[in-house]
Amino acid sequence: MTLLNSLSVSQLRKAIDLKEQIEHLEAQLASIVVVTKMPQATSKKRRRMSASGRARIAAAARARWAKVRAAGKKRL
């Protein structure tokens, strides 16, 4: 990219004009997008598990593993 110091006055004026046109077009685009923008779906909240529910799940897992260990000892 060319440094601004090395540009002529006419090139700087043209660059400023282009920059203003870009800003104007971006503003127009933003106004269009805001009008036609679809509402976003609300994000789902994470469901929190109660301590008692977590305890029941942990107890069930311990019971399943106890069965697995008992079945393994019977085979030996």
N, C-alpha and C positions, 0 to 999 in steps of 0.2 A: 504494500500500500504506500502511496506517496505521502510524504510528510507535508503538513500544512504549510510549513515554512517555504517549501519549494514551489508552491502553486502560485500562479499569477492571480491578479485581482479578478479578472473575468472568470477564471476557474473557481475561485472562492465564492463569487456571487452565484455561479451556476450550482455549486455544491449546496449553498444555503437555500436556493430556490427548490432544489430537489428534496432537501431535508424537510422544508416546509410542506411540500406536496405530500411527502410520505406521512408526515404527522397528521395532515388533513385527512388523508385516505384512511389512516389507522383510526382516527376519531369516527369517521363515517362507519367503518367496519364494526367498531365497538358498539355504536348505537344500534346497528342492525342485529348484531349478535345478542345484545341484551334483550331486545324485543322478542326474538325468536328462540331464545334459550329455553330448553325444556327444563322443568323443575326436576331436580335430582331426587332420586328415591332416598328415603331416609335410611340411614345405615342401621343395620340390626344391632341391637345392644347385646353384649355378651351375657349369657345367662349365668347367674351365680348359683353355685351349688351350696346348699346349707351344710353345716357341719355334721348334722345327723345323717343326711344323705350320703355324704362322703364316707362316714363311718360304716354305713350299711354296705356300700360298695367295697370298702376295704375288707370288711368281715367276710363278704361273699368270696372275694379273691383268696383270702387266707383259707377258707373252707375248700375251694377248688384245688389249691395247691396241696392241702392236706390229703385230699383224695388221691392226687397224682403220686405223692410220696408214699402213701399207704399201698397203692397198687404196685409201685416199684419194689417195695420191700417184699410183697407177696411173691413176686417173680423170682427173687433170689433164693 
